[in-house]
Amino acid sequence: INVVDNVTELTTSLRYRGWLHDEQPLFVQQVKGKSKLFFLRSGFNRITAAIELQWKYIIVDVYEDAEEPEDQILFNRRL
């Protein structure tokens, strides 16, 4: 569930403290057939705050499909 109430707090925090090392990166997944296009899986509020701050770069973890289909399904259910 995406809770949008904390975008203002995140924006303020990122503006004054920056991205802290203990904060989780965003999860993205590469769109098949598009080498420079990514689908955001997790971190919607953080990306909204970064866009409001006009950041050009942000830390992400690129998720790749698991070799085992069962692992892929388990990951998708957690998000």
Secondary structure, DSSP 8 states (H G I E B T S, - for coil): ----TTHHHHHHHHHHH---TTS--EEEEE-TT-TT-EEEEE-HHHHHHHHHTT-S---EEEE---SSHHHHHHHHHH-
